[in-house]
């Protein structure tokens, strides 16, 4: 039962070596799962040689049942390197299906972006249940373990100072970073029992590099799954012993069957 995790504060990251170990996320003491994995060289080549050189801002809302037909990668990018493109597409589909199965999602928000500047340069938390992040090319997401951050200095409470001077970083704090190709599963503020304890993270400095980033968010869970309204409105149905997670919606175009969004 996926969302019946005991309510407790998540405090640290955990590195795993296999996709099957993503379930470590349901340990209430784990705030973030990092999957350090080997990446097919064809995938890396496609990301660096094609996607990193393209103007890429690909946003979709995709029904999980339609993932194998959805245009998860722009058609013109696939045409530029058909072999590498198919390898990349297979990798994206693997991550998407695994994430959907992990959280019982029926619809996901998908982002595939090429960035040449930090998208979120300040440390922050996300108002989501859990988010998947991976960087296929370039520097990966930076984050802080709970013991390294003074949350009273997040956002406007920094007094306008940069992260390194605001007091947000505790003495001896280590700024951690996802390796290129590694997958991060980050708990947000609406994971059960995790209010005010979402993973504190930020976009990395790019410094002239191109960064290809992929992310997944839960938009809806399966009809009635774990207490959710089957209408897909995200309204929790009271259920004994269950603390539902309300998943915020993203403003994304929907991928329709047999065509573009």
GISULGI-V539790 format. One record per run of one state. SS is the DSSP state (~ for helix, > for strand, _ for the rest). FROM is the first residue (numbers start at 0). TO is the last residue. Records with the same first field share a line. If there is no record, write none. Layout:
BEGIN
SS = FROM-TO  FROM-TO
END
This chain:
BEGIN
_ = 0-10  16-17  26-28  35-39  49-49  53-55  66-73  80-80  103-103  115-122  124-128  137-140  144-144  149-149  153-153  158-167  169-174  177-181  187-198  202-209  221-223  228-234  236-252  254-260
> = 11-15  29-34  56-62  104-114  123-123  129-136  141-143  148-148  168-168  175-176  182-186  199-201  210-220  227-227  235-235  253-253
~ = 18-25  40-48  50-52  63-65  74-79  81-102  145-147  150-152  154-157  224-226
END
